[in-house]
Amino acid sequence: MDDEWELVLATRLLTWMAPGGTRVRNHLLVTRAHLHVDADTERVDVVLGETSPMLQDREILANLPLFTPQRTDRLRQRAREGEGVALQGSAAELLQTWCDRGLDTPITYLPKWTPADKAGKLAEVRLAPNRVEEYRGTSHSSRSSGRSRPHGAKRLAADRTRTKGNQHS
C-alpha cells in the first residue's frame, strides 16, 4: 500500500453573509501542489503548476441567492486552462474579474494577507492563502483515479457545514 500526502494551496477567501443568513467563508481558488523529495539530499521542493487551478465558486455558492454560475463559466474555463495559479498575478486578475461578475451584489477585492473578520453583508474576496493537507494511505494515486478535483479541494469545499443560520466555512 502506498502512502500519499496531498497538498492544496487555497487562495482568495470569500466572506459574505448571503440573504437568508447563510454565512460563506471559503477559498475560491485552489491549486494542487506536488512535493518532490530528493532521496539523496532529503530536499523537499513544493511544485505548483503541474495541474490547473480550480475556481470552486459553484461548489461553495450552489443554490444561494444572488449567484448565477453561468456568469462565471468563462472564468472557471480560464482557471482550467492554467490562469490563476496560486499567488501569481494572474490569480489576482482572475478573481478581480470574478468580483465584477460572481454575485448580483457588490464584492470588494482586497489584495491583502490580513485575516478576514466575520462574514458580513458586504461580500469580500481577499488573498488569504491557506494550505490544505490530506494524508491518505491508499493504493490508488489521485492522478490515476480519474478525479477532476484534488481530494484536498473536495474536502475544503465539503468542510462547509450548514447549521441554523446556514454557515459555510
C-alpha positions, 0 to 999 in steps of 0.5 A: 500500500502506498502512502500519499500526502496531498497538498492544496494551496487555497487562495482568495477567501470569500466572506459574505453573509448571503440573504437568508443568513447563510454565512460563506467563508471559503477559498475560491481558488485552489491549486494542487501542489506536488512535493518532490523529495530528493532521496539523496539530499532529503530536499523537499521542493513544493511544485505548483503548476503541474495541474490547473487551478480550480475556481470552486465558486459553484461548489461553495455558492450552489443554490444561494441567492444572488449567484448565477454560475453561468456568469462565471463559466468563462472564468472557471474555463480560464482557471482550467486552462492554467490562469490563476495559479496560486499567488501569481498575478494572474490569480489576482486578475482572475478573481478581480474579474470574478468580483465584477461578475460572481454575485448580483451584489457588490464584492470588494477585492482586497489584495491583502494577507490580513485575516478576514473578520466575520462574514458580513453583508458586504461580500469580500474576496481577499488573498488569504492563502491557506494550505490544505493537507490530506494524508491518505494511505491508499493504493490508488494515486489521485492522478490515476483515479480519474478525479477532476478535483484534488481530494484536498479541494473536495474536502475544503469545499465539503468542510462547509457545514450548514447549521441554523443560520446556514454557515459555510466555512 
